[in-house]
Amino acid sequence: MDLSKTQLVEMYRKMVTIRTFEQRIDELFSQGILVGDLHLSIGQEAVAVGVTSALRKDDYIMSNHRGHGHSIAWGVDAKRMMAELYGKATGICRGKGGSLHIADFSIGMLGATGIVGAGLPLAAGAGLAIKLKKTDQVVAAFFGDGASNQGTFHESINLSAVWKLPVLFVCENNQYAESTRISDMMLVENVSDRAKAYGIPGETLDGMDVLAVHKGVKKHVDGIRKGGGPVLLECKTYRYFGHEVGDPWWTYRSKEEVEEWKKKDPIGSFEKRLISMNLMTKEDAKLISQEIKDLIEESVKFGMDSPFPEPQEAFKDVFASPYF
């Protein structure tokens, strides 16, 4: 294994942070304190952490509508993310983006988008920029199984393949595109099977196992850096909640199905693994959990106490200088 004890524990910490953050904002939305729209990735934490832990800090990521986990895993500040959800001026996008549009260019987080599949051509564009600059960076683009049936998916992968762009396409296959089961949308068994049509490598990973995801990304990322072109990875995972807050998920899937997937919970299974490897104790896990709960509560207070943007702020960040 290429990971140290410090790195492994940090991966665990990030997964717990993602889940705790999302559990808390789910409560705030349910109470009517936060408003707008909310898409949770609870159950999918291993994908975000597994992928980002295998990349370099000077790489880039492109997210989607379910992007809190990607953002936290990549290092976006939790307090400023929380303030963004509150619509406050201290938010990561100054309160103008909300849950669906988290971005932090300063650390290479190129943004989330509420339009399914819209991030894929942007990732290809970032890949082209990298190639023109002649650096060995990589851009990882996260998208769901539903997006794999969008035209942007096929166009972006085809262009990236032809031009050998350094893009890692990461499909988080959580089994449902909103309320439609993936088996009702495509006849191939795996999303990664579609890589063959574009002449690029494709592989399906266990998206409930953070180390399996990390290993799968490491296997391919060096080849991408060396000019080998894009790779399509599919991480089979599961979201425990509905497509969005208010989605009646029980109308299109059974509670038994959800419980079966929860038996493979990425955080619980990784915690047991670290304990069995003598890298962490149950007491360590409790301490980490409490530290993160405290951090999230600090983030909530920061978001509540921060000011709303001034009205004139609506005209800023619309056009790039010097065109405004």
Backbone bond lengths (Angstrom), bond angles and torsions (degrees), N, CA, C in turn:
res aa  C-N    CA-C-N  psi(-1)  N-CA   C-N-CA  omega(-1)  CA-C   N-CA-C  phi
1 M - - - 1.456 - - 1.525 109.97 -
2 D 1.343 116.46 136.25 1.465 120.54 -176.28 1.522 112.13 -91.54
3 L 1.326 117.62 12.79 1.456 121.30 -175.84 1.529 111.30 -112.08
4 S 1.319 116.07 138.27 1.457 120.93 177.56 1.527 110.18 -85.19
5 K 1.322 115.99 171.16 1.461 120.60 176.10 1.525 110.61 -58.22
6 T 1.323 116.55 -43.56 1.466 120.87 -179.80 1.529 111.19 -59.85
7 Q 1.329 115.61 -43.22 1.460 119.63 -179.42 1.529 111.92 -66.94
8 L 1.318 116.54 -41.21 1.463 120.90 -179.43 1.525 111.27 -64.78
9 V 1.317 116.24 -43.71 1.464 119.88 179.24 1.526 110.31 -66.77
10 E 1.322 116.77 -36.02 1.455 120.41 177.53 1.534 110.96 -65.30
11 M 1.323 117.33 -37.19 1.466 120.57 175.93 1.522 110.44 -62.46
12 Y 1.320 116.25 -42.03 1.462 120.94 177.21 1.528 110.04 -62.48
13 R 1.322 115.90 -45.18 1.460 121.07 -178.84 1.539 110.64 -59.99
14 K 1.311 116.70 -41.84 1.465 120.07 -179.11 1.525 111.35 -66.14
15 M 1.325 117.21 -39.93 1.463 119.39 178.29 1.523 111.02 -63.91
16 V 1.312 116.48 -41.26 1.467 120.45 178.43 1.536 110.04 -66.28
17 T 1.326 117.15 -37.78 1.458 120.77 178.22 1.523 110.87 -62.43
18 I 1.318 116.47 -45.01 1.467 120.42 178.99 1.524 110.68 -58.62
19 R 1.316 116.25 -48.72 1.467 119.25 -176.79 1.531 111.49 -66.65
20 T 1.326 116.55 -42.89 1.463 119.71 -179.01 1.522 111.27 -64.40
21 F 1.326 116.41 -41.81 1.464 121.78 177.00 1.521 110.02 -58.43
22 E 1.317 116.65 -47.85 1.463 119.82 -175.81 1.528 112.36 -72.58
23 Q 1.307 117.65 -35.24 1.466 119.60 175.57 1.524 110.32 -62.21
24 R 1.326 115.86 -38.96 1.469 119.90 -178.51 1.517 111.51 -70.43
25 I 1.335 118.09 -43.06 1.465 118.55 -179.60 1.526 110.92 -70.81
26 D 1.329 117.37 -27.61 1.461 120.23 174.10 1.535 109.93 -62.22
27 E 1.326 116.11 -42.29 1.464 120.93 176.89 1.527 110.72 -62.23
28 L 1.332 116.14 -43.93 1.465 120.49 -177.70 1.524 111.62 -65.80
29 F 1.333 116.90 -36.34 1.466 119.93 176.54 1.520 110.60 -69.05
30 S 1.321 116.28 -41.44 1.461 120.57 -179.66 1.524 111.52 -62.84
31 Q 1.329 116.10 -30.30 1.462 121.35 179.51 1.526 112.53 -85.62
32 G 1.336 116.49 -3.44 1.459 120.30 -179.35 1.511 114.12 78.12
33 I 1.330 116.72 10.61 1.466 120.61 -179.89 1.529 110.18 -78.16
34 L 1.324 116.59 -43.12 1.461 121.49 171.70 1.525 107.82 -98.95
35 V 1.316 116.51 145.06 1.466 120.37 -178.39 1.525 109.66 -128.50
36 G 1.323 115.29 170.36 1.456 120.13 -179.73 1.503 111.44 109.79
37 D 1.308 117.10 -128.81 1.456 122.36 -179.27 1.522 109.20 -134.07
38 L 1.315 116.30 154.41 1.461 119.76 -175.88 1.523 110.11 -150.35
39 H 1.329 116.02 125.21 1.460 122.84 177.17 1.533 108.15 -118.64
40 L 1.309 117.06 115.45 1.460 121.88 -175.55 1.525 111.46 -92.63
41 S 1.336 115.42 147.73 1.475 120.98 177.78 1.521 111.03 -113.29
42 I 1.345 116.88 22.95 1.462 120.30 -179.73 1.529 109.60 -61.95
43 G 1.339 115.75 123.30 1.453 122.42 -173.88 1.520 112.04 109.48
44 Q 1.341 116.74 -20.28 1.466 121.86 -175.51 1.525 113.55 -107.00
45 E 1.314 117.12 11.19 1.472 121.00 -171.68 1.524 114.34 -58.86
46 A 1.334 116.82 -30.75 1.469 120.19 -176.65 1.520 112.21 -64.68
47 V 1.326 117.37 -29.27 1.467 119.75 -178.82 1.527 110.23 -70.30
48 A 1.327 116.16 -51.86 1.468 119.99 -178.82 1.520 111.49 -57.40
49 V 1.329 116.37 -46.93 1.462 120.54 -176.72 1.527 111.35 -74.56
50 G 1.305 117.20 -39.38 1.461 120.61 179.98 1.516 112.39 -62.80
51 V 1.322 116.91 -41.29 1.466 120.80 -179.78 1.527 110.67 -70.98
52 T 1.328 116.93 -53.10 1.464 119.80 -173.72 1.521 112.74 -65.36
53 S 1.335 117.35 -30.36 1.466 119.99 179.99 1.525 112.07 -70.04
54 A 1.321 116.81 -15.55 1.462 121.10 -179.51 1.523 112.54 -98.03
55 L 1.334 116.80 1.36 1.457 121.34 -180.00 1.526 111.25 -104.17
56 R 1.312 116.26 169.59 1.459 121.69 174.88 1.519 110.23 -92.76
57 K 1.313 116.51 158.54 1.451 120.72 -178.25 1.530 112.94 -67.28
58 D 1.322 117.85 -20.29 1.462 119.43 178.52 1.528 112.24 -93.02
59 D 1.325 116.99 6.13 1.459 120.86 174.23 1.522 109.29 -79.90
60 Y 1.340 116.56 -178.13 1.458 121.79 -179.63 1.521 110.41 -128.28
61 I 1.339 115.01 154.56 1.458 118.45 170.37 1.521 109.15 -129.13
62 M 1.328 114.94 150.22 1.464 122.64 175.80 1.516 106.79 -123.84
63 S 1.323 117.04 127.23 1.457 120.77 -173.80 1.531 111.55 -105.79
64 N 1.338 115.20 -172.22 1.461 121.35 178.44 1.520 109.86 -135.71
65 H 1.325 117.54 -160.33 1.463 120.85 -176.62 1.534 112.87 -68.26
66 R 1.325 117.77 -18.59 1.464 121.94 179.45 1.524 108.04 -108.47
67 G 1.332 115.92 65.14 1.456 119.15 -164.10 1.516 118.71 -111.29
68 H 1.349 119.00 5.31 1.466 118.29 179.90 1.528 111.44 -59.14
69 G 1.337 115.88 -42.37 1.455 120.51 -177.84 1.513 112.67 -64.05
70 H 1.333 116.94 -44.31 1.466 120.78 178.20 1.528 109.96 -59.62
71 S 1.328 115.78 -42.94 1.463 120.78 -176.65 1.520 111.33 -64.22
72 I 1.332 116.43 -48.93 1.465 120.26 -179.31 1.524 110.62 -64.55
73 A 1.324 116.84 -42.47 1.466 120.61 -179.73 1.520 111.47 -61.90
74 W 1.328 116.99 -32.54 1.460 121.17 -177.82 1.516 112.60 -84.65
75 G 1.339 117.32 -14.02 1.451 119.82 175.13 1.516 116.16 112.36
76 V 1.338 117.52 12.21 1.463 119.65 176.13 1.529 108.43 -65.91
77 D 1.316 117.05 136.93 1.459 122.32 -175.74 1.531 111.27 -64.23
78 A 1.334 116.67 125.28 1.467 121.80 -176.30 1.522 111.94 -64.31
79 K 1.327 117.28 -36.65 1.462 120.09 -179.28 1.523 111.00 -65.69
80 R 1.311 116.34 -44.48 1.462 119.81 -179.53 1.533 111.25 -71.53
81 M 1.325 117.05 -29.19 1.464 119.69 173.48 1.521 110.46 -65.96
82 M 1.328 115.85 -44.29 1.458 120.07 179.16 1.527 110.48 -62.13
83 A 1.330 116.82 -43.22 1.458 120.71 178.39 1.526 111.03 -61.85
84 E 1.321 116.30 -33.95 1.465 120.14 177.43 1.520 111.03 -63.98
85 L 1.314 116.82 -40.65 1.458 120.72 178.23 1.525 111.88 -66.80
86 Y 1.331 115.48 -27.81 1.464 120.34 175.54 1.534 111.38 -80.29
87 G 1.335 117.15 -8.05 1.453 120.90 -178.07 1.513 113.16 73.70
88 K 1.322 116.72 30.49 1.464 120.86 -174.53 1.535 112.37 -96.67
89 A 1.326 114.79 159.80 1.470 121.10 -177.00 1.515 112.53 -65.09
90 T 1.332 117.52 -24.12 1.468 121.27 179.35 1.526 112.49 -84.41
91 G 1.326 116.84 2.51 1.459 120.63 -179.62 1.513 112.42 -65.12
92 I 1.313 115.93 161.18 1.464 121.45 -176.50 1.531 111.60 -60.83
93 C 1.344 116.56 -25.35 1.467 121.58 174.55 1.527 110.49 -120.13
94 R 1.336 115.26 29.64 1.471 123.38 177.67 1.527 112.44 61.38
95 G 1.322 116.14 25.98 1.453 120.50 176.63 1.511 114.76 81.33
96 K 1.329 117.67 10.94 1.468 120.96 -175.10 1.525 114.17 -101.07
97 G 1.322 116.64 -10.04 1.460 119.15 -174.05 1.514 114.11 -107.79
98 G 1.329 116.57 -37.56 1.453 119.95 -177.57 1.511 112.88 70.66
99 S 1.313 116.00 -165.12 1.458 122.81 -174.11 1.518 113.58 -59.29
100 L 1.324 116.79 -36.52 1.470 120.59 -172.32 1.521 114.42 -82.95
101 H 1.312 118.32 -7.81 1.470 119.12 -172.48 1.525 112.96 -134.47
102 I 1.318 116.91 40.49 1.461 121.09 176.30 1.533 109.35 -66.16
103 A 1.324 116.17 133.14 1.464 121.13 177.59 1.517 109.22 -152.98
104 D 1.318 115.96 148.41 1.467 121.06 175.50 1.524 108.22 -150.87
105 F 1.317 115.37 88.51 1.462 120.88 -176.75 1.518 112.12 -61.97
106 S 1.334 117.60 -24.38 1.465 120.56 -176.00 1.523 112.12 -65.14
107 I 1.334 117.43 -22.08 1.468 120.02 178.45 1.531 111.50 -119.28
108 G 1.326 116.65 13.84 1.465 119.40 176.36 1.515 114.79 82.42
109 M 1.343 116.93 18.06 1.465 120.12 173.18 1.518 106.13 -91.88
110 L 1.342 116.58 102.59 1.455 121.85 -168.70 1.521 114.05 -79.03
111 G 1.314 117.00 -4.41 1.454 118.75 172.03 1.511 114.44 121.57
112 A 1.322 113.71 158.81 1.457 122.39 172.21 1.526 107.26 -108.63
113 T 1.312 116.37 162.66 1.461 120.00 -179.27 1.515 109.94 -146.23
114 G 1.321 116.06 141.96 1.452 120.52 -179.20 1.514 113.77 -80.41
115 I 1.312 118.20 -7.92 1.465 121.66 -179.05 1.529 109.24 -94.15
116 V 1.322 116.33 121.98 1.469 121.65 -175.40 1.525 110.77 -60.84
117 G 1.326 115.26 124.18 1.461 121.45 177.90 1.510 115.27 83.69
118 A 1.341 117.62 -2.62 1.465 120.13 -174.69 1.521 113.31 -72.03
119 G 1.327 117.53 -21.50 1.455 119.50 -179.04 1.520 113.78 -77.32
120 L 1.321 117.67 -18.01 1.464 120.69 -174.09 1.530 113.12 -67.66
121 P 1.322 120.37 -47.49 1.474 118.13 175.69 1.524 112.71 -65.31
122 L 1.334 117.40 -30.16 1.466 119.58 176.15 1.524 110.37 -66.35
123 A 1.334 116.22 -37.82 1.466 119.96 177.00 1.527 110.44 -64.69
124 A 1.331 116.36 -39.33 1.466 119.81 177.09 1.522 110.30 -62.84
125 G 1.339 116.20 -38.59 1.462 120.10 177.08 1.513 111.75 -63.78
126 A 1.333 116.34 -41.15 1.467 119.71 177.00 1.524 110.17 -64.41
127 G 1.321 116.00 -37.99 1.463 120.20 177.31 1.515 111.75 -63.16
128 L 1.333 116.60 -39.04 1.462 120.45 177.39 1.526 110.56 -65.10
129 A 1.326 116.95 -40.47 1.468 120.60 178.15 1.524 110.69 -61.23
130 I 1.326 116.20 -42.56 1.462 120.78 178.36 1.530 110.37 -60.63
131 K 1.329 115.47 -44.23 1.469 119.46 -178.80 1.526 111.51 -64.81
132 L 1.321 116.55 -40.20 1.469 120.00 179.53 1.522 111.35 -67.61
133 K 1.324 116.72 -32.69 1.471 120.70 178.33 1.525 111.59 -78.88
134 K 1.326 115.65 -13.96 1.468 122.75 178.50 1.528 111.88 61.44
135 T 1.327 116.03 41.36 1.457 121.00 172.01 1.531 107.56 -101.05
136 D 1.314 116.88 173.92 1.464 118.76 -179.62 1.534 111.00 -110.15
137 Q 1.329 114.94 33.60 1.461 119.59 177.76 1.532 110.99 -77.04
138 V 1.336 114.75 167.63 1.458 122.38 179.51 1.515 108.15 -133.93
139 V 1.324 117.43 145.89 1.455 121.36 171.63 1.527 108.32 -115.02
140 A 1.324 115.95 126.81 1.466 121.84 178.01 1.517 108.60 -101.08
141 A 1.321 116.83 124.47 1.460 121.98 -177.73 1.522 109.66 -111.20
142 F 1.326 116.67 116.96 1.460 122.09 178.39 1.524 110.32 -90.94
143 F 1.324 116.17 137.83 1.463 120.72 176.14 1.529 108.29 -156.34
144 G 1.323 115.85 162.89 1.452 120.31 -178.12 1.512 113.36 -95.41
145 D 1.337 115.78 173.79 1.466 119.89 -179.94 1.522 111.13 -63.66
146 G 1.336 117.80 -31.80 1.454 120.08 177.75 1.516 111.71 -63.65
147 A 1.321 116.68 -37.46 1.467 121.03 -179.89 1.525 112.13 -67.05
148 S 1.337 116.72 -20.96 1.468 119.34 -179.59 1.526 112.18 -70.68
149 N 1.325 116.72 -6.50 1.466 120.56 175.53 1.525 111.98 -106.93
150 Q 1.314 116.45 8.24 1.455 121.42 176.30 1.524 109.96 -88.41
151 G 1.319 115.67 152.14 1.454 119.55 177.36 1.516 112.66 -61.69
152 T 1.327 116.91 -31.95 1.463 120.34 -179.65 1.521 111.97 -62.32
153 F 1.323 116.94 -31.91 1.468 121.33 178.20 1.522 109.77 -62.59
154 H 1.308 116.45 -53.50 1.467 121.08 -176.58 1.528 111.63 -67.03
155 E 1.316 117.07 -41.51 1.464 120.45 -178.68 1.529 111.36 -66.36
156 S 1.330 115.80 -42.81 1.469 120.05 -177.29 1.518 111.61 -68.17
157 I 1.327 116.88 -42.30 1.462 119.59 179.61 1.524 110.42 -68.74
158 N 1.326 117.07 -41.25 1.465 119.48 -179.76 1.523 111.07 -61.91
159 L 1.343 116.84 -47.21 1.461 120.18 179.67 1.523 110.72 -62.86
160 S 1.339 116.43 -42.93 1.464 120.58 179.98 1.522 111.26 -63.55
161 A 1.322 116.32 -36.07 1.462 120.38 179.08 1.527 111.49 -68.93
162 V 1.326 116.46 -45.49 1.464 121.22 -178.86 1.529 111.05 -63.18
163 W 1.322 116.26 -40.85 1.464 120.84 -177.84 1.525 112.93 -93.83
164 K 1.326 116.54 1.53 1.473 121.83 -179.58 1.526 111.73 51.93
165 L 1.310 114.97 55.02 1.459 120.39 -179.00 1.529 110.67 -83.80
166 P 1.332 117.47 147.38 1.470 121.86 -175.55 1.537 112.52 -81.23
167 V 1.323 116.19 67.04 1.464 121.46 -177.36 1.529 110.18 -118.00
168 L 1.311 115.64 129.62 1.459 121.99 173.31 1.520 106.99 -102.05
169 F 1.320 116.70 106.97 1.458 121.82 179.66 1.532 108.38 -85.95
170 V 1.338 116.27 118.36 1.466 121.35 -175.03 1.524 109.63 -116.27
171 C 1.331 116.23 107.16 1.458 121.22 177.61 1.528 109.59 -89.57
172 E 1.327 116.24 117.76 1.461 120.93 172.74 1.528 107.24 -89.87
173 N 1.308 115.54 92.52 1.462 120.64 -177.83 1.523 108.77 -83.27
174 N 1.345 115.94 94.53 1.465 119.80 179.66 1.531 111.94 -94.70
175 Q 1.323 115.40 17.50 1.466 124.47 170.92 1.526 114.75 83.77
176 Y 1.323 117.84 -15.40 1.464 120.06 -176.96 1.520 111.41 -138.32
177 A 1.334 115.72 133.88 1.458 121.66 168.59 1.519 105.49 -97.59
178 E 1.324 115.16 98.97 1.460 122.00 -169.99 1.534 108.07 59.91
179 S 1.342 119.44 -102.76 1.468 120.28 -179.73 1.525 112.95 -114.12
180 T 1.332 116.64 9.99 1.464 120.83 -176.78 1.524 110.79 -102.97
181 R 1.316 116.23 122.22 1.461 121.21 179.31 1.522 110.08 -65.85
182 I 1.332 116.48 140.70 1.466 120.02 -174.18 1.523 112.61 -61.84
183 S 1.331 118.06 -31.69 1.467 120.89 179.89 1.524 112.00 -66.19
184 D 1.331 117.25 -16.44 1.464 121.29 176.79 1.520 111.89 -87.88
185 M 1.330 117.15 -5.52 1.465 120.72 -174.30 1.521 114.01 -112.90
186 M 1.324 117.67 -19.13 1.460 119.50 -178.33 1.515 110.31 -150.91
187 L 1.319 116.29 150.37 1.463 121.19 -176.31 1.519 113.26 -93.44
188 V 1.336 117.77 -23.00 1.464 118.96 177.27 1.520 108.77 -70.78
189 E 1.319 116.39 150.88 1.462 120.08 -176.36 1.520 112.38 -70.22
190 N 1.337 116.40 -38.83 1.457 121.10 -175.30 1.524 110.80 -125.91
191 V 1.315 116.22 144.37 1.462 120.29 173.83 1.526 109.96 -60.59
192 S 1.322 116.33 -35.53 1.464 120.15 -178.53 1.526 112.93 -65.35
193 D 1.335 118.15 -19.74 1.465 120.97 177.23 1.519 111.66 -61.37
194 R 1.305 116.49 -24.44 1.461 121.05 -178.25 1.528 112.56 -70.61
195 A 1.328 116.73 -13.65 1.466 119.86 178.63 1.527 111.41 -60.82
196 K 1.326 116.20 -31.02 1.469 120.55 -177.73 1.522 111.83 -59.62
197 A 1.342 116.30 -33.44 1.465 119.76 -178.29 1.520 112.45 -66.21
198 Y 1.341 117.06 -19.65 1.450 121.25 -177.33 1.522 112.60 -111.80
199 G 1.332 115.70 3.94 1.459 119.67 176.50 1.506 114.17 69.42
200 I 1.338 116.71 30.88 1.464 120.29 179.98 1.527 109.43 -123.22
201 P 1.331 117.94 162.34 1.463 120.60 177.45 1.525 111.35 -67.61
202 G 1.322 115.43 144.52 1.452 121.50 175.73 1.513 109.90 -141.51
203 E 1.314 117.42 143.31 1.462 120.04 -178.66 1.529 109.63 -152.26
204 T 1.335 115.34 144.08 1.464 121.10 176.37 1.522 109.26 -104.84
205 L 1.339 115.49 132.12 1.461 121.98 -177.22 1.528 110.63 -118.96
206 D 1.316 115.30 161.56 1.456 121.44 174.70 1.528 108.06 -80.22
207 G 1.318 116.73 101.78 1.449 121.42 -176.05 1.513 114.65 -75.56
208 M 1.337 117.76 0.63 1.465 120.78 175.21 1.526 110.92 -98.01
209 D 1.328 116.58 0.09 1.465 123.13 -177.61 1.525 108.90 -119.91
210 V 1.315 117.21 106.03 1.456 121.38 -174.81 1.525 112.44 -61.48
211 L 1.326 117.46 -35.07 1.464 120.04 -179.70 1.527 111.52 -73.28
212 A 1.327 116.78 -33.70 1.467 120.16 176.98 1.527 110.03 -65.75
213 V 1.332 116.07 -39.45 1.469 119.86 177.95 1.525 110.22 -67.11
214 H 1.323 116.43 -46.15 1.471 121.10 179.12 1.532 110.49 -57.41
215 K 1.327 116.13 -47.50 1.460 121.15 -179.18 1.529 111.28 -62.65
216 G 1.335 116.58 -40.63 1.461 120.37 -179.70 1.518 112.26 -64.47
217 V 1.328 116.72 -39.79 1.464 120.25 178.73 1.525 110.41 -68.55
218 K 1.329 116.95 -44.83 1.465 120.70 179.37 1.523 111.61 -59.26
219 K 1.310 116.15 -34.33 1.468 121.50 -179.36 1.523 111.58 -60.97
220 H 1.318 117.23 -32.43 1.468 120.75 -172.73 1.530 114.43 -108.15
221 V 1.321 117.73 -23.06 1.460 119.22 -168.22 1.525 113.00 -68.06
222 D 1.308 118.04 -33.37 1.470 119.58 179.00 1.524 111.10 -63.88
223 G 1.333 116.54 -39.40 1.463 120.80 177.98 1.513 111.77 -64.57
224 I 1.326 116.32 -37.28 1.457 120.34 177.07 1.522 109.97 -64.01
225 R 1.337 116.96 -43.62 1.472 121.17 -179.68 1.528 111.82 -61.39
226 K 1.311 115.81 -32.34 1.471 120.24 -176.13 1.526 112.79 -86.37
227 G 1.332 116.74 9.16 1.456 119.42 175.84 1.508 114.49 95.31
228 G 1.317 117.74 14.23 1.464 120.61 -177.95 1.513 114.71 -74.92
229 G 1.340 116.57 -10.89 1.458 119.32 179.38 1.516 112.24 94.01
230 P 1.333 116.64 -176.58 1.468 121.42 -172.04 1.523 113.98 -73.81
231 V 1.341 114.18 162.84 1.463 122.54 176.82 1.532 107.29 -134.84
232 L 1.317 116.16 141.99 1.457 121.53 176.59 1.523 109.68 -107.88
233 L 1.322 116.16 112.46 1.456 121.39 176.35 1.522 109.69 -108.43
234 E 1.314 115.92 136.97 1.460 121.70 174.86 1.522 108.27 -115.12
235 C 1.324 116.64 126.42 1.458 121.66 178.12 1.522 107.97 -112.04
236 K 1.324 116.41 110.63 1.463 119.98 -178.41 1.527 109.16 -80.74
237 T 1.325 114.59 117.15 1.449 121.54 -174.38 1.514 109.09 -140.15
238 Y 1.335 116.81 -163.68 1.467 119.94 -176.66 1.520 109.92 -158.78
239 R 1.308 116.30 135.65 1.469 119.88 173.61 1.528 108.18 -96.16
240 Y 1.317 115.89 130.18 1.457 120.38 -176.99 1.521 112.76 -75.36
241 F 1.325 116.45 -26.14 1.448 121.14 -177.82 1.528 110.04 -103.42
242 G 1.323 116.43 -177.13 1.453 120.62 179.55 1.512 112.46 -73.15
243 H 1.322 114.47 -178.93 1.466 119.88 179.91 1.523 110.72 -58.74
244 E 1.322 116.07 -39.58 1.455 122.20 178.02 1.519 107.98 -149.39
245 V 1.325 116.55 170.24 1.457 120.06 177.63 1.526 108.99 -61.05
246 G 1.324 115.91 128.92 1.456 120.15 -178.43 1.514 113.99 97.34
247 D 1.328 116.59 -7.89 1.468 120.39 178.83 1.533 109.86 -72.29
248 P 1.340 119.66 123.77 1.464 122.13 178.77 1.531 111.07 -78.13
249 W 1.331 116.70 73.18 1.462 122.15 -173.50 1.524 113.08 -59.81
250 W 1.321 117.27 -25.85 1.466 121.05 -177.44 1.531 111.92 -70.69
251 T 1.330 117.59 -9.40 1.465 119.80 179.58 1.525 112.55 -84.37
252 Y 1.337 117.60 -15.36 1.463 119.19 -178.12 1.527 113.44 -127.64
253 R 1.318 117.83 2.38 1.461 120.63 172.61 1.529 108.13 -152.35
254 S 1.303 115.21 155.46 1.462 119.17 -175.40 1.522 112.22 -89.24
255 K 1.320 115.97 155.75 1.458 120.96 175.77 1.526 110.18 -64.16
256 E 1.344 116.21 -31.56 1.468 121.07 178.87 1.523 110.56 -63.85
257 E 1.326 116.51 -39.76 1.462 120.43 178.29 1.521 110.65 -62.60
258 V 1.321 115.96 -45.65 1.465 120.40 179.91 1.523 110.72 -61.21
259 E 1.326 116.64 -44.01 1.461 120.75 -178.65 1.524 111.54 -64.98
260 E 1.327 117.66 -35.60 1.464 120.78 177.91 1.528 110.96 -62.77
261 W 1.336 116.46 -41.91 1.459 120.19 178.33 1.523 111.52 -68.74
262 K 1.331 116.70 -33.77 1.464 119.93 179.80 1.526 112.32 -66.02
263 K 1.322 116.20 -21.73 1.462 119.62 176.61 1.528 110.93 -65.86
264 K 1.333 116.26 -20.42 1.470 121.81 178.82 1.526 110.65 -103.86
265 D 1.319 116.35 24.16 1.460 121.34 -175.22 1.529 112.03 -47.40
266 P 1.332 117.56 126.66 1.468 120.28 -174.66 1.531 114.66 -64.97
267 I 1.328 116.99 -32.14 1.464 119.36 -178.71 1.522 110.63 -79.45
268 G 1.331 116.76 -47.52 1.459 120.07 -179.93 1.514 112.94 -61.10
269 S 1.336 116.43 -42.52 1.465 119.60 -178.97 1.523 111.78 -69.53
270 F 1.340 116.99 -36.11 1.469 120.12 179.08 1.525 110.36 -70.40
271 E 1.319 116.51 -37.46 1.462 120.49 177.18 1.534 110.42 -60.67
272 K 1.325 116.90 -46.07 1.467 120.73 178.61 1.524 110.77 -61.59
273 R 1.311 115.52 -37.33 1.469 120.30 -179.43 1.525 111.30 -65.99
274 L 1.318 115.99 -44.60 1.464 119.72 179.70 1.525 111.05 -65.17
275 I 1.330 116.79 -38.01 1.468 120.42 178.49 1.526 110.28 -66.32
276 S 1.332 116.35 -41.85 1.463 120.08 -179.96 1.520 112.05 -66.33
277 M 1.340 116.43 -25.87 1.467 121.91 178.25 1.527 111.68 -88.19
278 N 1.331 116.56 3.92 1.469 122.54 -178.72 1.526 112.76 60.33
279 L 1.333 115.71 31.17 1.459 121.02 178.41 1.526 111.43 -99.06
280 M 1.337 115.09 -11.27 1.446 120.51 -178.17 1.527 108.44 -160.41
281 T 1.323 116.90 151.88 1.458 121.30 175.85 1.527 109.05 -111.04
282 K 1.322 116.27 168.72 1.467 120.12 176.66 1.523 110.44 -62.05
283 E 1.332 115.47 -34.41 1.461 119.64 178.17 1.525 111.14 -66.99
284 D 1.344 116.18 -38.06 1.462 120.76 176.35 1.533 110.03 -60.19
285 A 1.326 114.96 -43.21 1.468 120.39 -178.96 1.528 110.68 -62.53
286 K 1.330 116.44 -40.96 1.466 120.77 178.63 1.521 111.27 -64.60
287 L 1.332 116.28 -40.43 1.462 120.59 179.49 1.526 111.03 -65.40
288 I 1.330 115.94 -42.49 1.467 120.46 178.14 1.520 110.10 -61.85
289 S 1.319 115.73 -44.54 1.463 120.53 179.64 1.519 111.58 -58.98
290 Q 1.323 116.93 -43.27 1.459 120.78 -179.19 1.524 111.56 -69.10
291 E 1.331 116.91 -40.42 1.464 120.86 177.58 1.523 110.70 -58.81
292 I 1.321 115.47 -42.04 1.460 120.03 -177.53 1.533 110.72 -72.33
293 K 1.313 117.12 -38.36 1.468 119.39 175.63 1.527 110.66 -59.82
294 D 1.324 116.14 -41.42 1.468 120.76 177.93 1.530 110.62 -62.86
295 L 1.349 116.08 -42.35 1.464 120.62 178.91 1.524 110.97 -61.60
296 I 1.315 116.89 -43.89 1.459 120.65 -178.46 1.532 110.59 -66.90
297 E 1.329 116.94 -38.17 1.465 119.25 177.48 1.521 110.80 -66.23
298 E 1.325 117.39 -36.57 1.464 121.13 174.47 1.537 109.86 -62.43
299 S 1.331 115.62 -38.22 1.465 120.91 179.08 1.526 110.92 -65.97
300 V 1.332 115.91 -41.10 1.462 120.17 177.85 1.526 110.56 -61.22
301 K 1.322 116.16 -46.00 1.470 120.60 179.49 1.525 110.73 -63.03
302 F 1.331 116.02 -40.85 1.465 120.63 178.41 1.522 110.03 -60.59
303 G 1.326 116.21 -44.51 1.457 120.06 179.66 1.519 112.24 -64.94
304 M 1.327 117.06 -42.64 1.465 121.42 -179.68 1.524 111.65 -65.64
305 D 1.319 116.50 -41.10 1.461 120.95 -174.21 1.530 113.77 -81.51
306 S 1.319 117.42 -16.25 1.463 120.79 -177.22 1.537 110.78 -72.20
307 P 1.327 117.16 152.29 1.477 120.45 -179.31 1.523 111.93 -79.92
308 F 1.318 114.99 155.14 1.461 119.74 172.01 1.524 109.04 -75.25
309 P 1.332 118.31 156.56 1.466 120.03 177.74 1.531 110.67 -64.59
310 E 1.322 115.81 149.26 1.452 120.47 174.07 1.529 109.13 -71.08
311 P 1.329 118.84 151.28 1.476 121.12 -177.90 1.523 114.04 -53.63
312 Q 1.331 117.04 -38.10 1.470 120.03 -178.25 1.529 112.89 -66.96
313 E 1.337 116.62 -15.12 1.463 120.41 177.77 1.527 111.88 -63.97
314 A 1.334 116.39 -20.06 1.465 120.33 -179.34 1.519 112.26 -61.80
315 F 1.341 116.48 -23.40 1.463 120.26 -177.62 1.529 112.96 -94.79
316 K 1.343 116.04 -1.22 1.457 119.34 178.84 1.527 110.37 -95.77
317 D 1.325 115.82 154.89 1.470 123.10 177.73 1.531 112.36 67.46
318 V 1.323 116.91 16.75 1.465 120.34 179.30 1.518 109.98 -88.17
319 F 1.324 116.08 -45.16 1.450 121.23 178.56 1.517 109.82 -120.18
320 A 1.308 116.60 149.62 1.467 121.30 176.96 1.526 108.54 -79.16
321 S 1.316 116.47 140.70 1.463 121.45 175.12 1.525 108.68 -63.02
322 P 1.333 120.43 141.05 1.460 128.67 11.25 1.541 112.88 -101.72
323 Y 1.320 117.95 27.83 1.454 119.43 -174.12 1.523 113.71 -89.30
324 F 1.330 116.85 7.77 1.481 118.76 178.75 1.520 109.46 -141.06
